[in-house]
């Protein structure tokens, strides 16, 4: 039973990681186009989880987005969360 629970938790963490990758890419493209950063953060959260931590930095050359979420096992509040994250960057459009 413990092995099954650990395997399911791992699958859940991998799924969250893939969501973070996709959300970071979407956010980097939107931010590089010049969309307001508050809207970019909301766009990223809508592509992953509402409690995601989103960092956006727009420079003259590159725009970077980092997304992180904490993954807890279903029904296992006693276990520590696993933090998964992803980042993406895009050339800033002028």
C-alpha positions in Angstrom: 0.0 0.0 0.0 2.8 2.4 0.8 4.6 1.7 -2.5 1.4 2.3 -4.4 0.8 5.6 -2.5 4.4 6.7 -3.3 4.0 5.8 -7.0 0.8 7.8 -7.2 2.5 10.8 -5.5 5.3 10.6 -8.0 2.9 10.6 -10.9 1.1 13.6 -9.4 4.4 15.4 -9.1 5.4 14.6 -12.7 2.1 15.9 -13.9 2.5 19.1 -11.9 6.0 19.5 -13.4 4.6 19.2 -16.9 2.0 21.8 -16.1 4.7 24.2 -14.8 6.7 23.8 -18.0 3.7 24.6 -20.2 2.6 27.5 -18.0 6.1 29.0 -18.0 6.3 28.8 -21.8 2.8 30.5 -22.2 3.8 33.2 -19.7 7.2 33.9 -21.3 5.6 34.3 -24.7 2.9 36.6 -23.3 5.3 38.7 -21.3 7.7 39.0 -24.2 4.9 40.4 -26.4 4.5 43.2 -23.8 1.3 42.1 -22.0 0.9 43.6 -18.5 2.8 41.5 -15.9 -0.3 41.1 -13.7 -2.2 39.6 -16.6 0.8 37.3 -17.4 0.8 36.0 -13.8 -3.0 35.3 -14.0 -2.5 33.6 -17.4 0.2 31.4 -15.9 -1.9 30.5 -12.9 -4.8 29.6 -15.1 -2.6 27.2 -17.1 -1.4 25.4 -13.9 -2.7 25.8 -10.3 -4.2 28.9 -8.6 -1.6 28.7 -5.8 1.4 28.6 -8.1 4.2 31.0 -7.4 5.0 33.0 -10.5 8.1 35.2 -11.0 8.2 37.3 -14.2 11.2 39.5 -15.2 11.2 41.5 -18.4 14.5 42.9 -19.7 15.4 44.7 -22.9 16.7 41.5 -24.4 15.1 38.5 -22.7 11.9 37.9 -20.7 12.0 35.1 -18.0 9.2 33.4 -16.2 9.6 30.9 -13.4 6.7 28.9 -12.0 6.7 26.8 -8.8 4.1 24.7 -7.1 4.0 22.5 -4.0 2.7 19.0 -4.5 1.2 17.1 -1.6 0.0 13.5 -1.7 -3.7 13.1 -1.8 -5.0 12.7 1.7 -1.5 12.8 3.1 -1.3 16.1 4.9 1.3 14.6 7.3 3.8 14.2 4.5 6.0 17.1 3.3 5.2 18.8 0.1 7.5 18.4 -3.0 8.2 21.6 -4.8 8.3 21.4 -8.6 9.3 24.3 -10.8 10.0 25.2 -14.4 11.3 28.3 -16.1 11.1 29.6 -19.7 12.5 32.6 -21.5 11.8 34.4 -24.7 13.3 37.3 -26.7 11.6 40.5 -25.6 9.8 42.1 -28.5 10.3 45.8 -28.9 
